[in-house]
Amino acid sequence: MTTGNTKQELSGVSEVIDRRSFLRVASAAGMGLMLSPMVRGQGRSGSSNDLNVALLGSGEQGNILLQACLKIPGIRFKAVCDIWTEYNQKRAARLLKKYGHELNTYEDYREMLDKEQDLDVVLIATPDFWHAEHAVACLEAGLDVYCEKEMSNTLEGAQKMVKAAQRTGKLLQIGHQRRSNPRYIHTYERIIKEARILGQITTINGQWNRAVQPDRGWPEKYAMSQDRLQKYGFKSMAQYRDWRWYKGLGGGPIVDLGSHQIDIYSWFLGANPVSVMASGSSGYYDSKTHEWHDSVLALFRYETQEGTVQASYQTITTNSSEGYFEKFMGDEGSLLISEAAGRAGIYREATAPQWDKWVKMGILQAPAEEEVETQASEVVLDVRETLAPPQHDLPVVFTGLYHQPHLENFFATVRGKGTLNCPAEIGYETAVAVLKVNDAVEAARTLTYKPEEFHV
C-alpha cells in the first residue's frame, strides 16, 4: 500500500492525489495499480519483460482467469491445454488469437510440457482432483504455477504440491483471490491489525447462498467420446460438466464456495481453527448426480491471543437470500464485507470510543449525514431494543475483475517484484480447515484440529 501523496498515470492524466483518493480511484478503475507489474518495476532481467504463459484447463474458471489476464500487460499466451478440444479448447484459443497471441493447443498436458520449451508460468484451472498431478509436473518442469482453489480434493494431493514447490524452489500461488483484493487488504492491514476498530473479535458469521441451478449440460454435437472421458477420470459428459458435485472429483459446495470465505476467517484472525462441527442436508437434488450435500452448516472454534472466537458458516444451494459475505463482530464494532463490489459496512457499538480519528486518518469513511440524523430522530420502542448504529464505509472501492489483482500479484512475484499473497503453505492451511468440514458432516460430531495438521 502506498503512503502519503502518490503520483501515478491514470487514464493518460498525471496528477498528484492524496492517499484516500488514489485508493478509491485506482480501485474503481479496476486497474490493480498497486499490484501491477508496470507500476511495480521493469521486472525480470533480459530484453523482454513479457511472460510466456500456458493455460491448463480452459473451462468456465479458466475463461475467467483468461479474461483477467487480457487486461494485464506483459502476458503472452503460448499454449492452451484442455481435454474438451471441440469446445473449451477451441473457444479459448480463438479468443486469444483474436487478441494477437500466437499459441499452440493440446489435449494432454504432458505433450504441452514436452513441446513448449520457452514457458515461464502455467495457470491451472482444471478440476480439483487433477490439481496435484498437474501442479507437481509443472513445478518439476521448472515453471512457476498459479493454481485455482481448492488446492486439491485430498490433503495428500495438497501435501505433494507444497513439497514440490519447496523442492523445486518455484512459485506456487493458490487462487484465494480475496487475499489480493484491495478492500480486503485495507480491512486486514488498517482496520483489523492497525486500528483494531472492532475491539476483541468474538464471533464471525459468513455465507454463500445460491439459488437452484440446473446441471450445466453441453452441446450434444461437441460431446467427448467415452474413451477420452474415461482416460481423464470421468464416467460421462454429465460428470465432467458437474464434477464439483461428485465424490473423488470435487468437494461439493462447502469446498467450492466455502474455502474462499473460511480462508478469510483464518487470515483476519491470524489463527487456524481448533475444532469444527457440521451438518449437511441431501435429497433436494438427484443423489446420482449430486453426491455431495446440497447445503452445509458449519461451526468453527478458534483460539486467538485475545480469546475464543465462534465462527459459523453456511452454504445453501436452494435459495440465494443475501448472497455471500463475511461478518466479523467484536465488543466495539462489527464489520460486513463481501467480494461483491460495494457491499461493506462498519458499525460502532454504542459503548465503544468514538471513531473520529480513524475517519480523519482515512481508515474509515464517515456515515452519511442523513443516516446520522435519522438515527438521532428514531424512538426506542422497547427497553430491550437498541438503535442500529450508523454505517461507516470502507474508503477503498474495487469494481474490477475479482481475479485480476491476485494474478497481478503472482506475475509481479515471478518478475521478482513482489511476494505471493497466497503461497502453497497458506493454501494448504485453508485446505486442512475446509476439507475436514465434510468429514465432520459424516462423523456427526465435533472434530478437532491438531496444530501439526496445518504444516507439511
C-alpha positions as CSV (number, residue, x, y, z in Angstrom):
1,M,0.0,0.0,0.0
2,T,1.2,3.5,-0.8
3,T,1.6,6.2,1.8
4,G,1.5,10.0,1.6
5,N,1.0,11.6,-1.8
6,T,1.2,9.3,-4.8
7,K,1.9,10.2,-8.3
8,Q,0.5,7.9,-11.0
9,E,-0.5,7.9,-14.6
10,L,-4.3,7.3,-14.7
11,S,-6.2,7.4,-17.9
12,G,-3.4,9.4,-19.5
13,V,-3.5,12.1,-16.9
14,S,-0.7,12.7,-14.5
15,E,-1.6,14.2,-11.2
16,V,-0.7,14.2,-7.5
17,I,-3.6,13.0,-5.4
18,D,-3.9,12.1,-1.7
19,R,-3.8,8.6,-0.5
20,R,-7.5,8.2,0.1
21,S,-8.5,9.5,-3.3
22,F,-5.8,7.4,-5.0
23,L,-7.1,4.2,-3.4
24,R,-10.7,4.9,-4.4
25,V,-10.0,6.0,-8.0
26,A,-7.4,3.2,-8.8
27,S,-9.6,0.5,-7.3
28,A,-12.7,1.8,-9.0
29,A,-10.9,1.8,-12.3
30,G,-10.2,-1.9,-11.8
31,M,-6.6,-1.4,-12.8
32,G,-5.0,-3.0,-9.8
33,L,-2.3,-0.3,-10.0
34,M,-0.7,-1.1,-6.6
35,L,0.0,-4.6,-7.7
36,S,0.5,-4.1,-11.4
37,P,3.9,-5.2,-12.9
38,M,4.0,-1.9,-14.8
39,V,3.8,0.1,-11.6
40,R,6.0,-2.2,-9.5
41,G,9.0,-2.1,-11.8
42,Q,10.6,-3.3,-15.0
43,G,10.6,-7.0,-13.9
44,R,12.9,-9.8,-14.9
45,S,16.4,-9.1,-16.3
46,G,16.7,-9.5,-20.0
47,S,15.4,-7.8,-23.2
48,S,11.8,-8.6,-22.6
49,N,9.5,-8.2,-19.7
50,D,6.8,-10.4,-21.2
51,L,5.9,-13.7,-19.5
52,N,5.2,-16.7,-21.6
53,V,2.1,-18.3,-20.2
54,A,0.1,-21.6,-20.7
55,L,-3.5,-22.1,-19.6
56,L,-4.1,-25.6,-18.4
57,G,-7.9,-26.0,-18.2
58,S,-9.9,-23.6,-20.3
59,G,-13.4,-24.3,-18.9
60,E,-15.5,-21.8,-17.0
61,Q,-12.9,-20.9,-14.4
62,G,-10.1,-21.0,-16.9
63,N,-12.0,-18.5,-19.0
64,I,-12.4,-16.2,-16.0
65,L,-8.6,-16.2,-15.5
66,L,-8.1,-15.7,-19.2
67,Q,-10.3,-12.6,-19.3
68,A,-8.4,-11.1,-16.3
69,C,-5.1,-11.8,-18.0
70,L,-6.1,-10.0,-21.1
71,K,-6.2,-6.8,-19.0
72,I,-2.7,-7.3,-17.6
73,P,0.2,-6.0,-19.6
74,G,3.2,-8.2,-20.5
75,I,1.4,-11.5,-20.7
76,R,1.9,-13.6,-23.8
77,F,-0.1,-16.8,-24.1
78,K,1.8,-19.6,-25.8
79,A,-0.4,-22.6,-25.2
80,V,-3.9,-23.7,-24.2
81,C,-4.4,-27.3,-22.9
82,D,-7.9,-28.7,-22.4
83,I,-9.3,-32.2,-22.9
84,W,-12.5,-30.8,-24.4
85,T,-10.8,-30.0,-27.6
86,E,-14.0,-29.5,-29.6
87,Y,-15.4,-26.7,-27.3
88,N,-13.4,-25.3,-24.3
89,Q,-10.0,-25.5,-26.0
90,K,-11.2,-24.1,-29.3
91,R,-13.1,-21.3,-27.6
92,A,-10.1,-20.1,-25.6
93,A,-7.6,-20.4,-28.5
94,R,-9.9,-18.4,-30.8
95,L,-10.3,-15.6,-28.2
96,L,-6.6,-15.4,-27.6
97,K,-5.7,-15.4,-31.3
98,K,-8.2,-12.6,-31.7
99,Y,-6.1,-10.6,-29.3
100,G,-2.9,-11.4,-31.2
101,H,-1.5,-14.3,-29.1
102,E,0.3,-16.9,-31.2
103,L,-0.2,-20.2,-29.5
104,N,-0.4,-24.0,-29.7
105,T,-3.2,-26.2,-28.4
106,Y,-3.0,-29.5,-26.6
107,E,-5.2,-32.2,-25.1
108,D,-2.6,-33.8,-22.9
109,Y,-0.6,-31.6,-20.5
110,R,2.4,-33.9,-20.8
111,E,2.7,-33.2,-24.5
112,M,2.5,-29.5,-23.8
113,L,5.3,-29.6,-21.2
114,D,7.4,-31.6,-23.6
115,K,7.0,-29.4,-26.6
116,E,6.7,-25.9,-25.1
117,Q,10.3,-25.1,-24.1
118,D,10.0,-21.4,-23.5
119,L,7.2,-21.2,-21.0
120,D,7.6,-19.2,-17.8
121,V,4.3,-20.0,-16.0
122,V,1.3,-22.2,-16.1
123,L,-2.2,-21.2,-14.9
124,I,-4.1,-24.3,-13.7
125,A,-7.9,-24.3,-13.7
126,T,-8.6,-28.0,-14.1
127,P,-11.0,-29.9,-11.8
128,D,-9.7,-30.2,-8.2
129,F,-8.7,-33.9,-8.4
130,W,-6.2,-33.1,-11.2
131,H,-4.6,-30.2,-9.4
132,A,-1.9,-32.1,-7.6
133,E,-0.7,-34.1,-10.6
134,H,-0.8,-31.0,-12.9
135,A,0.9,-28.6,-10.4
136,V,3.7,-31.0,-9.4
137,A,4.5,-31.8,-13.1
138,C,4.6,-28.1,-14.0
139,L,6.8,-27.2,-11.0
140,E,9.2,-30.0,-11.7
141,A,9.4,-28.8,-15.3
142,G,10.8,-25.6,-13.9
143,L,7.7,-23.4,-14.2
144,D,6.0,-21.1,-11.8
145,V,2.4,-22.1,-11.2
146,Y,-0.9,-20.3,-10.4
147,C,-3.4,-23.0,-9.3
148,E,-7.0,-22.4,-8.6
149,K,-8.5,-23.4,-5.3
150,E,-9.4,-25.8,-3.9
151,M,-5.7,-26.7,-3.8
152,S,-6.7,-30.3,-4.0
153,N,-9.6,-32.5,-3.2
154,T,-7.4,-34.5,-0.8
155,L,-4.8,-33.5,1.7
156,E,-2.4,-36.0,0.3
157,G,-2.6,-34.2,-3.0
158,A,-2.2,-30.8,-1.4
159,Q,0.9,-32.0,0.5
160,K,2.5,-33.2,-2.7
161,M,2.0,-29.7,-4.2
162,V,3.6,-28.0,-1.2
163,K,6.6,-30.4,-1.2
164,A,7.1,-29.9,-4.9
165,A,7.2,-26.1,-4.6
166,Q,9.6,-26.4,-1.7
167,R,11.8,-28.9,-3.5
168,T,12.0,-27.1,-6.8
169,G,12.1,-23.5,-5.4
170,K,9.4,-22.5,-7.9
171,L,6.5,-20.3,-7.1
172,L,3.0,-21.8,-6.4
173,Q,0.2,-19.3,-5.8
174,I,-3.2,-20.7,-4.8
175,G,-6.3,-18.9,-6.2
176,H,-7.8,-17.5,-3.0
177,Q,-8.1,-14.2,-4.8
178,R,-9.6,-12.2,-1.9
179,R,-6.1,-12.1,-0.4
180,S,-5.1,-9.7,-3.2
181,N,-8.4,-7.7,-3.2
182,P,-7.6,-4.0,-2.3
183,R,-10.6,-3.8,0.0
184,Y,-9.7,-7.0,1.9
185,I,-6.1,-5.9,2.2
186,H,-7.1,-2.5,3.6
187,T,-9.5,-4.1,6.0
188,Y,-6.9,-6.5,7.3
189,E,-4.0,-4.1,7.5
190,R,-5.7,-0.9,8.6
191,I,-8.9,-1.9,10.4
192,I,-8.1,-5.3,11.9
193,K,-4.4,-5.0,12.7
194,E,-3.6,-1.3,13.0
195,A,-6.7,0.4,14.4
196,R,-8.3,-2.7,16.0
197,I,-11.6,-0.9,15.4
198,L,-13.7,-4.0,16.2
199,G,-12.1,-4.5,19.6
200,Q,-11.9,-8.1,20.6
201,I,-13.4,-10.2,17.9
202,T,-15.7,-12.9,19.4
203,T,-18.0,-14.0,16.6
204,I,-17.9,-14.5,12.8
205,N,-20.8,-15.3,10.5
206,G,-20.5,-16.0,6.8
207,Q,-22.5,-17.5,4.0
208,W,-22.7,-18.2,0.3
209,N,-26.2,-18.8,-0.7
210,R,-27.2,-19.7,-4.3
211,A,-30.5,-20.3,-6.0
212,V,-31.3,-23.6,-7.6
213,Q,-29.3,-24.1,-10.7
214,P,-29.8,-26.7,-13.5
215,D,-27.0,-29.0,-14.3
216,R,-24.7,-27.4,-16.9
217,G,-25.4,-29.6,-19.9
218,W,-23.5,-29.4,-23.1
219,P,-24.0,-29.2,-26.9
220,E,-24.5,-32.7,-28.0
221,K,-22.6,-32.3,-31.2
222,Y,-19.5,-31.4,-29.2
223,A,-19.7,-34.3,-26.7
224,M,-16.4,-36.1,-26.0
225,S,-16.0,-39.8,-26.7
226,Q,-16.4,-42.2,-23.8
227,D,-12.8,-43.4,-24.2
228,R,-11.5,-39.9,-23.8
229,L,-13.7,-39.2,-20.8
230,Q,-12.5,-42.4,-19.1
231,K,-8.9,-41.6,-19.9
232,Y,-9.1,-38.4,-17.9
233,G,-11.1,-39.8,-15.0
234,F,-14.8,-39.2,-15.9
235,K,-17.6,-41.6,-16.3
236,S,-19.7,-39.4,-18.5
237,M,-20.2,-36.0,-20.0
238,A,-22.6,-35.2,-17.2
239,Q,-20.0,-36.0,-14.6
240,Y,-17.4,-34.0,-16.5
241,R,-19.6,-30.9,-16.7
242,D,-20.7,-31.0,-13.0
243,W,-17.6,-32.7,-11.4
244,R,-17.8,-30.5,-8.3
245,W,-20.8,-32.5,-7.1
246,Y,-19.0,-35.9,-7.3
247,K,-17.0,-37.5,-4.6
248,G,-13.5,-38.2,-5.7
249,L,-13.5,-35.3,-8.1
250,G,-14.5,-32.3,-6.1
251,G,-15.7,-31.5,-2.6
252,G,-19.2,-30.1,-3.0
253,P,-20.4,-26.6,-2.3
254,I,-18.6,-26.3,1.1
255,V,-15.3,-26.8,-0.6
256,D,-16.0,-25.0,-3.9
257,L,-17.5,-21.9,-2.2
258,G,-16.8,-22.1,1.5
259,S,-13.0,-22.3,1.1
260,H,-12.9,-18.7,-0.2
261,Q,-14.5,-17.4,3.0
262,I,-13.2,-19.7,5.6
263,D,-9.8,-18.7,4.3
264,I,-10.7,-15.1,5.3
265,Y,-11.7,-16.2,8.8
266,S,-8.2,-17.6,9.4
267,W,-6.4,-14.7,7.7
268,F,-8.2,-11.9,9.7
269,L,-7.9,-13.8,13.0
270,G,-4.3,-14.8,12.4
271,A,-5.2,-18.3,13.6
272,N,-6.4,-21.7,12.3
273,P,-9.5,-23.4,13.8
274,V,-9.2,-25.8,16.7
275,S,-12.5,-27.7,16.0
276,V,-15.4,-27.9,13.7
277,M,-18.9,-29.4,13.9
278,A,-21.1,-29.5,10.8
279,S,-24.5,-30.7,9.4
280,G,-25.2,-31.3,5.8
281,S,-28.5,-31.9,4.0
282,S,-29.0,-34.1,1.0
283,G,-32.0,-35.0,-1.0
284,Y,-33.2,-32.0,-2.9
285,Y,-31.1,-33.0,-5.9
286,D,-30.8,-36.4,-7.6
287,S,-28.3,-38.4,-5.5
288,K,-26.9,-40.0,-8.6
289,T,-25.8,-36.7,-10.0
290,H,-25.2,-34.7,-6.8
291,E,-23.2,-37.0,-4.4
292,W,-22.2,-34.2,-2.1
293,H,-24.5,-32.4,0.4
294,D,-27.0,-29.8,-1.0
295,S,-26.3,-27.4,1.8
296,V,-23.9,-27.3,4.8
297,L,-23.9,-25.5,8.1
298,A,-20.6,-25.5,10.0
299,L,-19.4,-24.1,13.3
300,F,-15.7,-23.5,13.9
301,R,-13.9,-22.6,17.1
302,Y,-10.8,-20.5,17.0
303,E,-8.4,-19.8,19.9
304,T,-6.7,-16.5,19.5
305,Q,-4.4,-14.5,21.7
306,E,-7.4,-12.4,22.7
307,G,-9.7,-15.3,23.4
308,T,-12.2,-17.7,21.9
309,V,-14.0,-17.0,18.6
310,Q,-17.0,-18.8,17.4
311,A,-17.4,-18.8,13.6
312,S,-20.4,-20.0,11.7
313,Y,-20.6,-20.6,8.0
314,Q,-23.3,-21.8,5.7
315,T,-23.6,-22.6,2.0
316,I,-27.0,-23.1,0.6
317,T,-27.8,-24.2,-3.0
318,T,-31.6,-23.9,-2.9
319,N,-32.0,-20.2,-2.1
320,S,-29.9,-17.1,-2.9
321,S,-31.1,-14.9,0.0
322,E,-28.4,-12.2,0.8
323,G,-25.8,-13.8,-1.4
324,Y,-22.3,-14.1,0.1
325,F,-20.5,-12.1,2.7
326,E,-18.4,-12.4,5.9
327,K,-19.3,-10.6,9.1
328,F,-16.8,-10.1,11.9
329,M,-18.2,-9.0,15.3
330,G,-16.2,-7.6,18.2
331,D,-17.0,-5.9,21.5
332,E,-16.5,-2.5,20.0
333,G,-17.9,-2.9,16.5
334,S,-18.8,-5.1,13.6
335,L,-17.6,-5.4,10.0
336,L,-19.6,-6.7,7.0
337,I,-17.5,-7.3,3.9
338,S,-18.0,-9.1,0.6
339,E,-16.2,-9.6,-2.6
340,A,-19.3,-8.2,-4.3
341,A,-18.5,-4.7,-5.2
342,G,-19.9,-2.0,-2.9
343,R,-21.1,-4.4,-0.2
344,A,-19.4,-3.4,3.1
345,G,-20.2,-1.7,6.3
346,I,-18.6,-1.0,9.6
347,Y,-20.8,-0.3,12.7
348,R,-19.7,1.1,16.1
349,E,-21.1,-0.3,19.3
350,A,-22.8,2.5,21.4
351,T,-20.4,1.9,24.3
352,A,-17.2,2.0,22.2
353,P,-15.0,5.0,21.9
354,Q,-15.7,7.4,19.0
355,W,-14.1,6.7,15.6
356,D,-13.4,10.3,14.6
357,K,-9.7,9.8,14.5
358,W,-10.0,6.8,12.2
359,V,-12.1,8.8,9.8
360,K,-9.5,11.6,9.8
361,M,-6.8,9.0,9.1
362,G,-8.7,7.7,6.1
363,I,-9.2,4.2,7.6
364,L,-13.0,4.7,7.6
365,Q,-15.4,6.9,5.9
366,A,-17.8,8.9,8.0
367,P,-21.5,7.9,7.9
368,A,-23.8,9.9,5.6
369,E,-25.3,12.9,7.4
370,E,-28.8,11.9,6.7
371,E,-28.2,8.5,8.3
372,V,-26.9,10.1,11.5
373,E,-29.9,12.4,11.6
374,T,-32.3,9.6,11.0
375,Q,-30.9,7.6,13.9
376,A,-31.0,10.6,16.2
377,S,-34.7,11.1,15.5
378,E,-35.7,7.5,16.0
379,V,-37.7,6.4,19.1
380,V,-36.8,3.3,21.0
381,L,-39.9,1.2,21.2
382,D,-38.8,-1.2,24.0
383,V,-36.2,-1.2,26.8
384,R,-34.6,-4.3,25.3
385,E,-34.2,-2.7,21.9
386,T,-31.2,-0.7,20.8
387,L,-31.0,1.5,17.7
388,A,-28.9,0.3,14.8
389,P,-25.7,2.3,14.7
390,P,-24.9,4.4,11.6
391,Q,-22.9,2.7,8.9
392,H,-19.3,3.7,8.2
393,D,-17.9,2.7,4.8
394,L,-14.5,1.4,3.6
395,P,-12.5,4.1,1.8
396,V,-11.4,1.6,-0.8
397,V,-13.7,0.7,-3.6
398,F,-12.8,-2.1,-6.1
399,T,-15.0,-2.8,-9.1
400,G,-12.6,-4.6,-11.3
401,L,-12.4,-8.3,-12.2
402,Y,-12.1,-10.2,-9.0
403,H,-9.2,-12.3,-10.0
404,Q,-7.1,-9.6,-11.7
405,P,-5.2,-8.3,-8.6
406,H,-4.3,-11.9,-7.5
407,L,-2.9,-12.7,-10.9
408,E,-1.0,-9.4,-10.9
409,N,0.5,-10.2,-7.6
410,F,1.6,-13.6,-9.0
411,F,3.1,-12.2,-12.1
412,A,4.9,-9.4,-10.2
413,T,6.4,-12.0,-7.9
414,V,7.5,-14.1,-10.9
415,R,9.3,-11.0,-12.1
416,G,11.0,-10.6,-8.7
417,K,9.0,-7.5,-7.8
418,G,6.6,-8.8,-5.1
419,T,5.7,-11.6,-2.6
420,L,3.0,-14.1,-3.1
421,N,-0.2,-13.2,-1.2
422,C,-1.3,-16.9,-1.1
423,P,1.7,-19.3,-1.4
424,A,1.4,-23.0,-1.2
425,E,1.8,-23.2,2.6
426,I,-1.2,-20.8,3.2
427,G,-3.3,-22.6,0.6
428,Y,-2.6,-25.8,2.4
429,E,-3.8,-24.4,5.8
430,T,-7.1,-23.5,4.2
431,A,-7.4,-26.9,2.6
432,V,-6.9,-28.6,6.0
433,A,-9.6,-26.3,7.6
434,V,-12.2,-26.8,4.8
435,L,-11.8,-30.5,3.8
436,K,-12.5,-31.5,7.4
437,V,-15.9,-30.0,7.2
438,N,-17.2,-32.8,5.0
439,D,-15.5,-35.3,7.5
440,A,-17.4,-33.6,10.3
441,V,-20.7,-34.0,8.5
442,E,-20.1,-37.7,8.0
443,A,-18.9,-38.2,11.6
444,A,-22.0,-36.3,13.0
445,R,-19.8,-35.0,15.9
446,T,-17.2,-32.3,16.6
447,L,-13.8,-32.9,15.1
448,T,-10.6,-31.3,16.4
449,Y,-7.6,-30.0,14.5
450,K,-4.1,-30.6,15.8
451,P,-1.7,-27.7,15.2
452,E,0.7,-30.0,13.3
453,E,-2.0,-30.8,10.8
454,F,-1.6,-27.4,9.2
455,H,2.0,-27.9,8.3
456,V,3.7,-30.1,5.7
